[in-house]
Amino acid sequence: MTDLWPAEPEAGDLDQAFYRSLGGGRYESSSATAGPWSAKAQHAGPPSALLGRAMEGHEAREGFRVARVTVELPRPVPVGELHVQVRTIRSGGRTELVEGELTSGGDTVMLARAWRIAAGPADTPRLRPEAEPPPLPGPQAPHTMAGAHLDGYIAAMEWRFEPGAGFDTPGPGTAWARQRIPLVAGEPDTPLTRALTLADSSWAVGFELDHFRQLVINTDITLALHREPVGEWFCIRASTAASPAGSGLALGQLDDTAGDCGRILQTLLVADR
């Protein structure tokens, strides 16, 4: 793989972004990346977006867009220095497959592949069988999650659930959310990185399996976008399917303020503690 070489580090308070670029494909993680289960392990949203940003910008071509990203989670991503590498697997006239790897201390902590495809023609029909998302609720007090570390990723995002609902409300669930801070200090976010920063939260928006009685954790994240998202706010409507002697499957519909833009799929490991 070849290294991604971003801009030189920007000055500023690291706590005001998920990451700070150190140059040479290296990034310093802030405490805002910490997930709900440990202050030392990152929520998968920010590092997914960091990989998505790298793949989106790698040898970018005019008229191409990222249509699907699948992220694999072989081990927890530590809150620390990370190294991003990307390469092109295949490049054709209308499609490209790009691969990214995130390492920490020499260990692979996240892998991803993205399909970049040529934008469709303007006369492509608009197909949308799903109902419109609920309106964006007004400002709400910070949401909590039982037994969770709240001072990292959860606090770095603004959450707006339906009235009377929250993370501890049994699913299916619906929530609007947006970032309070940028992904990388001093650098603009993109529609793809905003969507990826949130995507790993899909099954948590609609907790339906008892993650206190059993170990429930996702092994991957797939984000498929049929158009470029717009704006900062996203709505996730999440539900879970599961079977005895099987596993769980969380499906989220992703909307922005203009309506339906994609889907989120997560495989869930379900095991005895």
Buried (B, 14 or more C-beta within 10 A) or exposed (E): EEBBEBEEBEEEEBEBBBBBBBEEBBBBBBBBBBBBBBEEBBBBBBBBBBBBBBBBEBBEEEEBBBBBBBBBBEEBBBBBBBBBBBBBEEEEEEEBBBBBBBBBEEEEBBBBBBBBBBBEEEEEEEEEEEEEBBEEBEEEEEBEBEEBBBEBBBBBBBBBBEEEBBBEBEBBBBBBBBBEBBBBBBBEBBBBBBBBBBBBBBBBBBBBBEBEEBEBBBEBBBBBBBBBBEEBBBBBBBBBEBEEEEBBBBBBBBBBBEBBBBBBBBBBEBEEE
